[in-house]
């Protein structure tokens, strides 16, 4: 189907009002952890203690990146990671439109 479902971690409490090409261009290099979530679950490992924004998005990379973003589903959560502690979070995805 060409669907991509990915989670990304960003340091701090990052406000993400919408998924746009500008967001990806400005923040893609700031992502410090990634997970493929094609099965509906994913794990980002190796995060240092601190506060992180987790972004999960689902999109089909056709026919163009702009169209993929317009039809994307996404959601975020802010989590606090403690030393030697696993954190689980459920994130509901919502449509861009």
C-alpha positions as CSV (number, residue, x, y, z in Angstrom):
1,X,0.0,0.0,0.0
2,X,3.0,2.3,0.4
3,X,1.9,3.5,3.8
4,X,4.5,4.8,6.1
5,X,3.9,4.8,9.9
6,X,6.7,6.3,11.9
7,X,7.3,7.7,15.4
8,X,9.9,10.4,16.1
9,X,11.1,11.8,19.3
10,X,12.0,15.5,19.8
11,X,13.6,17.0,22.9
12,X,11.2,19.1,25.0
13,X,7.6,20.1,24.6
14,X,7.3,20.9,20.9
15,X,4.2,22.5,19.6
16,X,3.1,20.9,16.3
17,X,0.0,22.6,15.1
18,X,0.0,20.8,11.7
19,X,2.2,18.5,9.7
20,X,3.6,20.6,6.8
21,X,6.6,20.6,4.5
22,X,7.9,23.6,6.5
23,X,7.7,21.6,9.8
24,X,9.7,18.7,8.3
25,X,12.2,21.0,6.7
26,X,12.7,22.9,10.0
27,X,12.6,20.0,12.5
28,X,13.6,16.8,10.7
29,X,17.2,17.2,11.9
30,X,16.0,17.8,15.5
31,X,14.4,14.3,15.7
32,X,16.7,12.3,18.1
33,X,14.8,8.9,17.9
34,X,12.8,7.0,15.3
35,X,10.7,3.9,15.2
36,X,8.9,2.2,12.3
37,X,5.3,1.6,13.5
38,X,4.0,-0.3,10.5
39,X,2.5,-3.0,12.9
40,X,0.7,-0.3,15.0
41,X,3.4,-0.4,17.6
42,X,7.0,0.9,17.8
43,X,9.8,1.5,20.3
44,X,12.2,4.4,20.4
45,X,15.2,3.3,22.5
46,X,18.2,5.0,24.0
47,X,16.6,8.3,25.1
48,X,18.3,10.1,27.9
49,X,16.2,11.2,30.9
50,X,14.2,14.3,30.1
51,X,11.0,15.5,28.4
52,X,10.2,14.6,24.9
53,X,7.5,15.2,22.3
54,X,6.6,12.0,20.4
55,X,5.2,12.5,17.0
56,X,3.5,9.6,15.2
57,X,2.3,9.9,11.6
58,X,0.8,7.7,8.9
59,X,0.9,8.7,5.3
60,X,1.0,7.2,1.8
61,X,3.9,8.6,-0.2
62,X,2.0,9.1,-3.4
63,X,1.3,10.9,-5.6
64,X,3.5,13.7,-4.1
65,X,4.9,14.6,-0.7
66,X,2.5,17.6,-0.5
67,X,-0.5,15.3,-1.2
68,X,0.9,12.7,1.3
69,X,1.0,15.4,4.0
70,X,-2.5,16.7,3.2
71,X,-3.9,13.2,3.7
72,X,-1.7,12.2,6.6
73,X,-3.0,11.1,10.0
74,X,-0.9,12.1,13.0
75,X,-0.8,12.6,16.8
76,X,1.6,13.7,19.5
77,X,2.3,13.1,23.2
78,X,4.7,14.6,25.7
79,X,6.5,12.1,27.9
80,X,8.9,12.4,30.7
81,X,11.7,9.7,30.6
82,X,13.4,8.8,33.9
83,X,16.7,7.0,34.3
84,X,16.4,3.2,33.7
85,X,12.6,3.4,33.2
86,X,10.5,2.3,30.2
87,X,7.7,4.6,29.2
88,X,4.7,3.5,27.2
89,X,2.3,5.9,25.5
90,X,-0.8,5.4,23.3
91,X,-1.2,8.0,20.6
92,X,-4.4,8.4,18.6
93,X,-4.0,9.6,15.1
94,X,-6.2,12.3,13.6
95,X,-6.6,13.5,10.0
96,X,-4.9,16.6,8.8
97,X,-8.1,17.9,7.3
